Amino acid sequence: MGDEFIRHIELLGYEKRFFPSQHYVYMFLVKWNDLSEKLVYRRFTEIYEFHKVLKEMFPIESGDINMEKRIIPHLPAPKWFDGQRSTQNRQGTLAEYCYALVNLPHKISRCLHVVNFFKVRPDDTNPVTDSQIKKPEVFLLPKDAKKNLTDITGPIVLQTYRAVADYEKSSTSEMSVKAGDMVDVVEKSESGWWFCQLKNKRGWVPAAYLEPIDGPDESEEQEPNYAGEQYIVQKSYTAMEEDELTLKEGDTIEVIHKLLDGWWVIRKDETTGYYPSMYLQKAGEVNTSVKSELRNRSAPPRRSTIRNAKSIHKQNRKQISQETYRRNSKKYIQSQRNMKENLQNKANVIIEKNEQEENKSKAQPAVPPRPSKDLILNRCTESTRRKIL
């Protein structure tokens, strides 16, 4: 009999456990090539670490070398703190991931890394429990959802956020919130204004005033990109804080970090600072009436300017100083300059070598010196010797 491999992986749901502390595990029914079926439990952090190692093992298939050749499915990174809502919402993504994983080429789907990860562990059959703590709660996927992966996520579940400070609306399209209010986010705009609903009210609220109830939302923010994306300033802005930039309409800049509160870190020449994203437009992008309307609004408040914010996650937030942005930007710009200089130097060396070779080929042969009289008498023929006598 050949090596064992997995025929199918089915996500059954998830379980809420309370020992040693409250956490969530996903339940998978793994069907093997010997027709056996095993139930295994895995935390999402474990699954994500497994995914990272798999990508390292197959860099071509993971798209690390060329994104067009990627066949290993995408898996979003875990949040700093996973709650029940994020665990529930992630089920559709996980079911699709497992389906795609098993159907990858055999060198990937049947490799030891995949096989060993889904093998039954001792804690799968006998999970560690404490009789003093209540039993785990099981949440199974609806049977109808398992028939079709497109239906597995069920109805759209809006993300719930908590207001960290009072906010008074300044226009009819906005919505006022009080510190501690729980609002559902309908739409997240890159401008830093999020469209929310609270009971029977709806309107735009600055993202800086909101935090997810399950934990910090840094996982939604992109990492800094010091190569920069080129944008055009569509509306002038005068800096109000020391770490902001003053720019005029029509200026070309580079965006190096997109932040959730709508204040992006940008680079103008070698200077970096914050600027309202709603006043920027990607180079080459067509303007729309919606974007034009947004630019007529005022810029949203920044997170750092909310003085009365009492966020329980404030200390956990990832902070990058302006000095770090400037230093890394200068390093990137200098590395680009060095690269250009090296390329130019190499080009100059090649040109110089070509010129030298060309000059050598054009040089005339040297005329040998006339032989002496004694040499002619000793070595030349009789007729030659007669000519010099």
C-alpha positions in Angstrom: 0.0 0.0 0.0 1.3 3.5 -0.9 1.9 6.4 1.4 -1.0 7.9 3.3 -2.6 11.0 2.0 -5.8 13.1 2.6 -8.7 12.7 0.3 -10.9 15.4 1.8 -11.1 18.0 4.6 -14.5 19.2 5.8 -15.0 22.1 8.2 -17.7 21.1 10.7 -17.8 24.3 12.8 -15.9 25.6 15.8 -15.8 25.1 19.5 -15.5 27.7 22.3 -13.3 26.4 25.1 -12.7 27.8 28.6 -9.6 26.0 29.7 -6.8 26.9 30.4 -8.4 30.2 29.2 -11.2 31.1 26.8 -10.3 30.4 23.2 -11.7 28.9 20.0 -10.8 25.9 17.9 -12.0 24.8 14.5 -13.4 21.2 14.0 -12.3 19.4 10.9 -13.4 16.0 9.6 -10.3 14.6 7.8 -11.0 11.8 5.3 -7.9 9.6 4.5 -7.0 7.4 1.6 -7.7 4.2 3.6 -11.3 5.4 3.9 -10.9 6.3 7.6 -12.4 9.6 8.9 -10.8 11.4 11.9 -12.0 14.5 13.8 -9.2 17.0 14.6 -9.3 20.4 16.4 -7.0 23.3 15.4 -6.6 26.9 16.5 -6.5 29.5 13.8 -3.0 30.6 14.9 -1.8 27.0 14.3 -3.4 26.9 10.9 -1.8 30.2 9.9 1.7 29.0 11.1 1.2 25.9 9.0 0.3 28.0 6.0 3.4 30.2 6.4 5.7 27.1 6.5 3.9 25.7 3.4 4.6 28.9 1.5 8.3 28.8 2.5 8.5 25.2 1.3 7.0 26.0 -2.1 8.0 29.6 -3.0 7.1 29.4 -6.7 3.6 28.0 -6.0 3.1 30.6 -3.2 3.8 33.4 -5.6 6.8 34.7 -3.7 8.9 34.7 -6.9 6.1 35.5 -9.4 2.6 36.2 -8.3 1.1 35.0 -11.6 2.3 31.4 -10.7 0.7 31.4 -7.3 -1.6 28.3 -6.7 -1.4 28.1 -2.9 -4.6 29.8 -1.6 -4.5 33.0 0.4 -5.1 33.0 4.2 -5.5 36.2 6.1 -3.3 36.8 9.2 -4.9 36.3 12.6 -6.0 39.4 14.6 -4.2 40.3 17.8 -7.2 39.0 19.7 -9.7 36.6 18.1 -13.2 36.8 19.4 -16.3 34.7 18.5 -17.4 37.1 15.7 -14.1 36.8 13.8 -14.0 33.1 14.4 -17.5 32.7 13.0 -16.9 35.0 10.0 -13.7 33.2 9.1 -15.4 29.8 8.5 -16.1 30.4 4.8 -12.5 31.4 4.1 -11.2 28.3 6.0 -13.5 25.9 4.2 -12.4 27.3 0.8 -8.8 27.1 1.9 -9.0 23.4 2.8 -10.9 22.5 -0.4 -8.2 24.3 -2.5 -5.4 22.7 -0.4 -6.5 19.1 -1.0 -6.8 19.8 -4.7 -3.3 21.2 -5.2 -0.7 19.1 -7.1 0.3 16.0 -5.2 3.8 17.3 -4.3 2.0 19.9 -2.1 -1.2 18.3 -1.0 0.4 15.0 -0.1 3.7 16.3 1.4 4.6 15.3 4.9 3.9 18.9 6.2 0.3 18.6 5.2 -0.2 15.0 6.3 1.4 15.5 9.7 -0.5 18.7 10.5 -3.9 17.0 10.1 -3.0 13.7 11.8 -4.9 13.0 15.1 -3.1 14.3 18.2 -3.7 13.1 21.8 -5.5 16.3 22.7 -7.9 15.8 19.7 -9.3 12.6 21.3 -8.8 13.7 24.9 -8.8 17.5 25.2 -7.4 19.0 28.4 -10.3 20.1 30.6 -11.0 21.2 34.1 -14.1 19.9 35.9 -14.5 23.2 37.7 -15.0 25.1 34.4 -18.0 24.8 32.2 -18.0 22.5 29.2 -17.0 23.7 25.7 -19.7 25.2 23.6 -20.0 23.8 20.1 -21.1 25.8 17.0 -21.8 23.7 14.0 -22.1 25.0 10.4 -25.6 24.7 8.9 -26.0 21.6 6.8 -27.2 23.6 3.8 -24.0 25.6 3.9 -21.8 22.5 3.5 -23.3 21.7 0.1 -22.0 24.8 -1.6 -18.9 26.8 -0.6 -20.4 30.0 -1.9 -23.2 29.7 0.7 -21.0 28.7 3.6 -20.6 32.2 5.1 -24.4 32.6 5.3 -25.8 36.2 5.8 -23.5 39.2 5.9 -22.4 39.8 9.5 -21.4 43.4 10.1 -18.4 44.2 12.3 -19.3 45.7 15.6 -17.1 48.5 16.9 -17.0 50.5 20.2 -16.8 54.3 20.4 -13.7 55.3 22.4 -14.8 58.9 22.9 -17.8 61.3 22.3 -18.2 62.6 18.8 -20.6 65.4 17.8 -21.6 65.4 14.2 -20.9 68.5 12.1 -23.2 67.7 9.1 -26.5 65.9 8.4 -24.6 63.0 6.8 -22.6 62.3 9.9 -23.7 60.5 13.1 -23.0 61.4 16.7 -21.7 58.8 19.1 -21.0 58.6 22.8 -18.1 56.8 24.4 -19.0 53.2 24.9 -21.6 53.1 22.1 -21.6 49.8 20.1 -22.0 50.6 16.3 -22.2 48.2 13.3 -19.8 49.3 10.5 -21.5 49.1 7.1 -18.7 50.5 5.0 -15.0 51.4 5.6 -13.7 54.2 3.4 -10.0 54.8 3.0 -10.8 58.5 3.7 -11.1 57.7 7.4 -14.8 58.1 7.5 -16.8 54.9 8.2 -20.5 54.6 7.5 -22.1 53.1 10.7 -25.5 52.3 12.1 -26.6 52.6 15.7 -30.2 51.3 16.4 -32.3 53.3 13.9 -29.6 55.9 13.1 -27.1 55.8 10.3 -24.2 58.1 9.3 -20.5 58.7 8.8 -18.3 58.5 11.9 -14.5 59.1 12.0 -12.6 55.8 12.2 -10.3 57.3 14.8 -13.2 57.2 17.3 -13.9 53.5 16.8 -12.2 50.3 18.0 -13.3 46.6 17.4 -14.8 45.0 20.5 -12.7 41.8 19.9 -9.3 43.5 19.9 -7.0 46.0 18.1 -7.5 46.3 14.3 -3.8 46.7 13.2 -4.1 43.5 11.2 -6.3 45.4 8.8 -3.6 48.0 8.2 -1.0 47.5 5.5 2.7 47.4 6.4 4.7 50.5 5.3 5.8 50.4 1.7 8.9 52.5 1.4 9.0 52.1 -2.4 5.9 54.3 -2.4 2.8 54.6 -4.6 2.6 57.7 -6.7 -0.5 59.9 -5.9 -1.6 63.4 -7.0 -2.8 66.0 -4.5 -6.4 67.0 -5.4 -6.9 69.5 -2.6 -4.5 71.7 -0.8 -4.0 71.3 3.0 -2.1 73.4 5.5 -0.4 71.4 8.3 -1.9 71.7 11.8 0.5 69.5 13.6 4.3 69.2 13.4 4.3 65.8 11.8 1.9 66.8 9.0 2.8 68.2 5.6 1.6 71.3 3.8 0.9 70.6 0.1 -0.7 72.3 -2.9 -3.2 71.0 -5.4 -1.4 69.3 -8.3 1.7 68.2 -6.2 3.0 64.7 -6.9 3.8 62.6 -3.8 4.5 59.0 -2.8 2.3 57.2 -0.2 4.4 54.9 2.0 1.9 53.9 4.7 -2.0 53.7 4.5 -3.6 54.0 8.0 -7.1 53.2 9.0 -7.9 56.7 10.4 -7.5 58.2 6.9 -4.2 60.0 7.6 -1.6 58.4 5.4 2.2 58.8 5.7 3.5 60.3 2.5 6.9 61.3 1.1 7.6 64.5 -0.8 11.2 64.4 -2.1 13.0 63.4 1.1 10.4 64.8 3.6 7.7 62.5 5.2 4.6 63.4 7.1 0.9 62.8 7.5 -1.7 64.0 5.0 -5.5 63.4 4.6 -6.0 60.5 2.2 -9.3 61.9 1.0 -7.4 64.8 -0.6 -5.2 62.3 -2.7 -5.8 60.5 -5.9 -3.7 57.7 -7.3 -1.7 58.7 -10.4 -3.6 57.7 -13.6 -6.9 57.1 -11.8 -10.0 58.6 -13.2 -11.8 61.1 -10.9 -15.4 60.2 -9.8 -18.3 62.3 -8.5 -18.2 60.3 -5.2 -14.5 61.1 -4.6 -15.1 64.8 -5.5 -17.9 64.9 -3.0 -15.7 63.4 -0.3 -13.0 66.0 -0.9 -15.5 68.7 -0.2 -15.8 67.4 3.4 -13.3 68.2 6.1 -10.5 65.8 7.0 -11.4 63.3 9.8 -9.7 63.6 13.2 -6.5 61.6 13.7 -6.3 59.0 16.4 -3.4 60.8 18.1 -5.6 64.0 18.5 -8.4 62.4 20.5 -7.3 63.6 23.9 -10.1 62.0 25.9 -9.9 58.5 24.3 -10.1 55.8 26.9 -9.3 52.8 24.7 -8.7 49.5 26.4 -6.4 48.7 23.4 -4.5 51.9 23.3 -1.3 50.5 24.7 -1.4 47.5 22.4 -1.5 49.6 19.2 1.6 49.4 17.0 3.2 52.9 16.9 5.7 54.0 14.2 7.4 57.3 14.9 8.0 59.9 12.2 11.7 59.5 12.7 11.4 55.9 11.7 9.4 56.8 8.6 12.1 59.5 7.7 15.0 57.2 8.4 13.6 54.3 6.4 12.6 56.6 3.5 16.1 58.1 3.4 17.6 54.6 3.4 15.3 53.5 0.5 16.1 56.7 -1.5 19.8 56.3 -0.9 19.7 52.6 -1.9 17.9 53.5 -5.1 20.5 56.2 -5.8 23.4 53.7 -5.2 21.7 51.2 -7.5 21.4 53.8 -10.3 25.1 54.9 -9.7 26.3 51.3 -9.8 24.3 50.7 -13.1 25.7 53.9 -14.5 29.3 53.0 -13.5 28.9 49.5 -15.0 27.6 51.1 -18.2 30.6 53.6 -18.3 33.1 50.7 -17.8 31.5 48.7 -20.6 31.6 51.8 -22.9 35.2 52.5 -22.0 36.3 48.9 -22.7 34.5 49.0 -26.0 36.3 52.2 -26.9 39.7 50.7 -26.0 39.1 47.6 -28.0 38.0 49.7 -30.9 41.1 51.9 -30.7 43.3 48.9 -30.6 41.8 47.5 -33.7 42.4 50.8 -35.6 46.1 51.1 -34.5 48.7 50.8 -37.4 51.4 48.0 -37.1 54.8 49.2 -36.0 57.6 49.4 -38.7 60.5 47.0 -37.7 64.0 48.6 -37.6 66.3 48.3 -40.6 68.9 45.4 -40.1 72.5 46.4 -39.7 75.2 45.9 -42.4 76.9 43.0 -40.6 73.6 41.2 -40.1 72.9 41.5 -43.9 76.3 40.2 -44.8 76.0 37.2 -42.4 72.4 36.2 -43.1 71.2 37.4 -46.5 71.7 35.9 -50.0 74.6 36.8 -52.4 72.4 39.1 -54.4 71.4 41.1 -51.3 75.0 41.4 -50.1 76.2 42.7 -53.5 73.7 45.7 -53.1 75.4 47.0 -50.0 79.0 46.4 -51.1 
